[in-house]
Amino acid sequence: MTTRALLLAGGTGTRLWPLTRTVSKHLLPVHDKPMIHYPLATLLSLGVSDILVVTTPRDLPQYRRLLGDGEAWGVSLSYAVQARPEGIAQTLVLGEHFIAGRPVLMALGDNVFHGPLPPDFPGPPYGARLISARVSDPRRYGVVESDHAGRVLSVREKPAHPQPGQAVTGLYSFDAEAVALARDLRPARRGEFEITSVHQCYLGRGALTVSRLPARTVWIDAGTFPDLERATRYVAAVQHRDGVRVGCVEEAAWRSGLIDDDRLERLAAGAGARAYGDYLRALLARGPAAPPVAGIGSQRL
């Protein structure tokens, strides 16, 4: 089981300018929670207990204030600074000491998942594994082609003329070789060290696989105004309809066994909003009737 992860909250957020002129993109609200809570809850639902948050020098104090050291959720949160927005792959090098030669997950801080993740993710502790999802316009994403066994045949970053297919989501699994591969990369045409280049290194070794997101699981890359609005509408509708809280980090930690009933009760008592505390207490009253899924433990789809 992979228990370490990088949670990426850096970059300049130019697609959400001017909101991001003074605040990190990943601190913007998606309905009733900061954006970063959603991928954090996804990692907790996978049982990840050691997380390195990578952010900018400007935004580091805000993330420390929001997330703390993770002790409340039964995990360890530490922080690293990416001084310049030089690409996702660079964060593997920044996290070298944290990764310490072990398999690691990586979650992009603007990705919202709701529903079960593929049962074969993160997979065995060797090679790299992606999660893909079918989208209507694959030109906006990395695109992956694979065979029926999940072996990747090709992966490309935002191709101009893609075939209909699967987009690469913002949740990855890497073995211990990822740091060395990232360190040897050259900048891509945009001047950044792209994560797709790391994936292509694994592809060249025959060690890149992909898991398809179940059809009933929702994935939204909330990094643009239309998608941020779509994520907000979706979360609001699901919470109103089903009486659940998407992206609830306390629930994800509790259902994954990272915290016990007593800790959840204390978190409920300390919740700043009464409705939020009441929701956590209601979880205790109902009991853990559902297995952990991405972003939230109990849901009805």
C-alpha positions as semicolon CSV with decimal commas, in nm:
position;residue;x (nm);y (nm);z (nm)
1;M;0,000;0,000;0,000
2;T;0,132;0,345;-0,098
3;T;0,110;0,573;0,205
4;R;0,296;0,881;0,076
5;A;0,172;1,147;-0,162
6;L;0,257;1,483;-0,312
7;L;-0,033;1,731;-0,311
8;L;0,035;2,009;-0,562
9;A;-0,087;2,359;-0,485
10;G;0,161;2,576;-0,674
11;G;0,160;2,754;-1,006
12;T;0,027;3,097;-1,095
13;G;-0,334;3,008;-1,177
14;T;-0,337;3,224;-1,489
15;R;-0,653;3,059;-1,620
16;L;-0,838;3,202;-1,317
17;W;-0,692;3,552;-1,337
18;P;-0,759;3,802;-1,176
19;L;-0,894;3,594;-0,885
20;T;-0,550;3,441;-0,847
21;R;-0,370;3,773;-0,837
22;T;-0,387;3,775;-0,456
23;V;-0,493;3,421;-0,362
24;S;-0,382;3,072;-0,461
25;K;-0,611;2,898;-0,707
26;H;-0,634;2,599;-0,477
27;L;-0,772;2,812;-0,193
28;L;-1,066;2,934;-0,399
29;P;-1,403;2,797;-0,285
30;V;-1,570;2,506;-0,458
31;H;-1,915;2,554;-0,308
32;D;-1,855;2,537;0,070
33;K;-1,490;2,422;0,093
34;P;-1,150;2,533;-0,032
35;M;-1,057;2,362;-0,357
36;I;-0,759;2,188;-0,192
37;H;-0,990;1,996;0,042
38;Y;-1,123;1,784;-0,244
39;P;-0,796;1,619;-0,359
40;L;-0,688;1,599;0,006
41;A;-1,002;1,402;0,087
42;T;-0,931;1,178;-0,212
43;L;-0,585;1,098;-0,076
44;L;-0,723;1,030;0,271
45;S;-0,984;0,798;0,123
46;L;-0,692;0,595;-0,016
47;G;-0,541;0,568;0,332
48;V;-0,247;0,800;0,257
49;S;-0,097;0,911;0,587
50;D;0,210;1,114;0,486
51;I;0,156;1,411;0,251
52;L;0,389;1,678;0,116
53;V;0,206;1,993;0,006
54;V;0,399;2,176;-0,266
55;T;0,310;2,544;-0,303
56;T;0,457;2,887;-0,376
57;P;0,655;3,109;-0,137
58;R;0,368;3,360;-0,134
59;D;0,101;3,105;-0,051
60;L;0,285;2,884;0,199
61;P;0,162;3,070;0,512
62;Q;-0,201;3,039;0,402
63;Y;-0,171;2,662;0,351
64;R;-0,003;2,617;0,686
65;R;-0,286;2,814;0,848
66;L;-0,557;2,616;0,668
67;L;-0,420;2,263;0,689
68;G;-0,172;2,269;0,976
69;D;0,035;1,957;1,038
70;G;-0,247;1,711;0,962
71;E;-0,255;1,571;1,316
72;A;-0,627;1,641;1,347
73;W;-0,693;1,401;1,058
74;G;-0,446;1,136;1,169
75;V;-0,188;1,217;0,903
76;S;0,141;1,402;0,868
77;L;0,141;1,712;0,649
78;S;0,468;1,879;0,554
79;Y;0,542;2,153;0,305
80;A;0,781;2,233;0,021
81;V;0,818;2,547;-0,189
82;Q;0,834;2,557;-0,568
83;A;0,994;2,897;-0,619
84;R;0,908;2,922;-0,989
85;P;0,626;2,759;-1,189
86;E;0,852;2,525;-1,385
87;G;0,619;2,230;-1,421
88;I;0,458;1,943;-1,235
89;A;0,745;1,701;-1,291
90;Q;0,983;1,933;-1,102
91;T;0,790;1,865;-0,782
92;L;0,918;1,507;-0,783
93;V;1,271;1,643;-0,753
94;L;1,165;1,893;-0,487
95;G;1,013;1,604;-0,292
96;E;1,313;1,372;-0,323
97;H;1,391;1,357;0,050
98;F;1,024;1,317;0,135
99;I;0,981;1,035;-0,118
100;A;1,297;0,871;0,016
101;G;1,317;0,598;-0,247
102;R;0,960;0,475;-0,197
103;P;0,649;0,460;-0,417
104;V;0,449;0,782;-0,410
105;L;0,114;0,916;-0,527
106;M;0,068;1,260;-0,678
107;A;-0,256;1,460;-0,670
108;L;-0,318;1,787;-0,850
109;G;-0,479;2,042;-0,620
110;D;-0,752;2,148;-0,864
111;N;-0,897;1,803;-0,936
112;V;-1,232;1,705;-0,785
113;F;-1,324;1,336;-0,773
114;H;-1,655;1,206;-0,643
115;G;-1,724;0,835;-0,647
116;P;-1,525;0,512;-0,636
117;L;-1,174;0,513;-0,776
118;P;-1,062;0,220;-0,994
119;P;-1,014;-0,088;-0,773
120;D;-0,671;-0,157;-0,927
121;F;-0,535;0,187;-0,835
122;P;-0,263;0,259;-0,724
123;G;-0,154;-0,089;-0,832
124;P;0,174;-0,271;-0,766
125;P;0,478;-0,083;-0,628
126;Y;0,663;-0,075;-0,960
127;G;0,619;0,130;-1,273
128;A;0,372;0,417;-1,300
129;R;-0,006;0,417;-1,323
130;L;-0,252;0,677;-1,450
131;I;-0,625;0,717;-1,407
132;S;-0,814;0,810;-1,722
133;A;-1,162;0,943;-1,787
134;R;-1,363;0,987;-2,105
135;V;-1,413;1,354;-2,197
136;S;-1,583;1,538;-2,481
137;D;-1,284;1,761;-2,568
138;P;-0,954;1,579;-2,511
139;R;-0,750;1,867;-2,656
140;R;-0,752;2,031;-2,312
141;Y;-0,581;1,738;-2,141
142;G;-0,316;1,478;-2,169
143;V;-0,457;1,192;-2,377
144;V;-0,381;0,824;-2,321
145;E;-0,437;0,521;-2,543
146;S;-0,414;0,171;-2,400
147;D;-0,487;-0,193;-2,474
148;H;-0,752;-0,402;-2,300
149;A;-0,507;-0,504;-2,028
150;G;-0,443;-0,142;-1,929
151;R;-0,095;-0,124;-2,084
152;V;-0,042;0,227;-2,219
153;L;0,031;0,251;-2,592
154;S;0,073;0,628;-2,611
155;V;0,036;0,937;-2,394
156;R;0,044;1,292;-2,528
157;E;0,009;1,635;-2,369
158;K;-0,280;1,841;-2,511
159;P;-0,262;1,715;-2,872
160;A;-0,401;1,948;-3,138
161;H;-0,588;1,673;-3,326
162;P;-0,656;1,388;-3,082
163;Q;-0,858;1,079;-3,155
164;P;-1,163;1,032;-2,932
165;G;-1,033;0,875;-2,616
166;Q;-0,941;0,897;-2,254
167;A;-0,804;1,204;-2,077
168;V;-0,540;1,171;-1,807
169;T;-0,677;1,286;-1,471
170;G;-0,474;1,454;-1,199
171;L;-0,403;1,150;-0,981
172;Y;-0,088;0,943;-1,048
173;S;0,110;0,661;-0,892
174;F;0,488;0,629;-0,928
175;D;0,752;0,387;-0,812
176;A;1,085;0,493;-0,662
177;E;1,239;0,562;-1,005
178;A;1,027;0,870;-1,066
179;V;1,266;1,115;-0,900
180;A;1,564;1,009;-1,112
181;L;1,356;1,021;-1,429
182;A;1,228;1,369;-1,349
183;R;1,576;1,496;-1,270
184;D;1,701;1,393;-1,615
185;L;1,423;1,569;-1,806
186;R;1,472;1,863;-2,036
187;P;1,212;2,141;-2,044
188;A;0,930;2,089;-2,294
189;R;0,838;2,346;-2,558
190;R;0,654;2,557;-2,299
191;G;0,968;2,577;-2,088
192;E;0,824;2,352;-1,818
193;F;0,913;2,006;-1,693
194;E;0,591;1,827;-1,788
195;I;0,457;1,527;-1,604
196;T;0,370;1,373;-1,941
197;S;0,744;1,354;-2,008
198;V;0,786;1,139;-1,697
199;H;0,500;0,919;-1,812
200;Q;0,666;0,881;-2,151
201;C;0,986;0,764;-1,980
202;Y;0,788;0,489;-1,810
203;L;0,615;0,412;-2,140
204;G;0,953;0,363;-2,304
205;R;1,036;0,107;-2,035
206;G;0,706;-0,074;-2,084
207;A;0,616;0,019;-1,726
208;L;0,320;0,256;-1,772
209;T;-0,034;0,135;-1,709
210;V;-0,371;0,305;-1,681
211;S;-0,689;0,246;-1,484
212;R;-1,017;0,376;-1,620
213;L;-1,236;0,580;-1,391
214;P;-1,569;0,405;-1,328
215;A;-1,849;0,554;-1,537
216;R;-2,046;0,662;-1,229
217;T;-1,753;0,853;-1,079
218;V;-1,737;1,226;-1,148
219;W;-1,406;1,398;-1,224
220;I;-1,370;1,773;-1,276
221;D;-1,051;1,966;-1,343
222;A;-1,160;2,292;-1,179
223;G;-0,876;2,505;-1,317
224;T;-1,084;2,726;-1,547
225;F;-1,378;2,955;-1,480
226;P;-1,634;2,730;-1,654
227;D;-1,509;2,419;-1,477
228;L;-1,482;2,592;-1,139
229;E;-1,843;2,697;-1,177
230;R;-1,939;2,345;-1,289
231;A;-1,766;2,191;-0,987
232;T;-1,942;2,432;-0,753
233;R;-2,283;2,356;-0,904
234;Y;-2,218;1,982;-0,890
235;V;-2,109;1,978;-0,526
236;A;-2,400;2,199;-0,423
237;A;-2,652;1,979;-0,605
238;V;-2,518;1,649;-0,466
239;Q;-2,501;1,779;-0,111
240;H;-2,853;1,920;-0,128
241;R;-2,997;1,608;-0,294
242;D;-2,821;1,336;-0,097
243;G;-2,741;1,498;0,235
244;V;-2,367;1,420;0,205
245;R;-2,063;1,647;0,200
246;V;-1,835;1,602;-0,098
247;G;-1,469;1,657;-0,012
248;C;-1,517;1,621;0,363
249;V;-1,164;1,553;0,490
250;E;-1,285;1,455;0,838
251;E;-1,518;1,191;0,699
252;A;-1,256;1,058;0,458
253;A;-1,004;1,023;0,743
254;W;-1,258;0,851;0,967
255;R;-1,381;0,604;0,707
256;S;-1,023;0,514;0,616
257;G;-0,939;0,438;0,979
258;L;-0,695;0,727;1,012
259;I;-0,897;0,866;1,305
260;D;-1,134;0,697;1,547
261;D;-1,482;0,787;1,672
262;D;-1,349;0,993;1,963
263;R;-1,137;1,206;1,732
264;L;-1,429;1,261;1,493
265;E;-1,644;1,369;1,788
266;R;-1,380;1,622;1,892
267;L;-1,360;1,753;1,537
268;A;-1,738;1,791;1,533
269;A;-1,728;1,984;1,860
270;G;-1,460;2,216;1,724
271;A;-1,624;2,282;1,387
272;G;-1,665;2,652;1,321
273;A;-2,004;2,603;1,152
274;R;-2,280;2,431;1,349
275;A;-2,418;2,254;1,041
276;Y;-2,075;2,107;0,967
277;G;-2,041;1,976;1,322
278;D;-2,391;1,832;1,311
279;Y;-2,302;1,647;0,990
280;L;-1,997;1,487;1,153
281;R;-2,204;1,382;1,457
282;A;-2,464;1,230;1,225
283;L;-2,189;1,015;1,070
284;L;-2,115;0,869;1,413
285;A;-2,483;0,802;1,471
286;R;-2,517;0,613;1,143
287;G;-2,184;0,432;1,166
288;P;-1,938;0,350;0,884
289;A;-2,187;0,181;0,653
290;A;-1,997;0,247;0,330
291;P;-1,637;0,183;0,222
292;P;-1,414;0,482;0,150
293;V;-1,445;0,639;-0,194
294;A;-1,280;0,938;-0,350
295;G;-1,359;1,258;-0,168
296;I;-1,627;1,122;0,061
297;G;-1,708;0,797;0,231
298;S;-2,086;0,760;0,209
299;Q;-2,267;0,859;-0,103
300;R;-2,568;0,761;-0,304
301;L;-2,529;0,784;-0,679
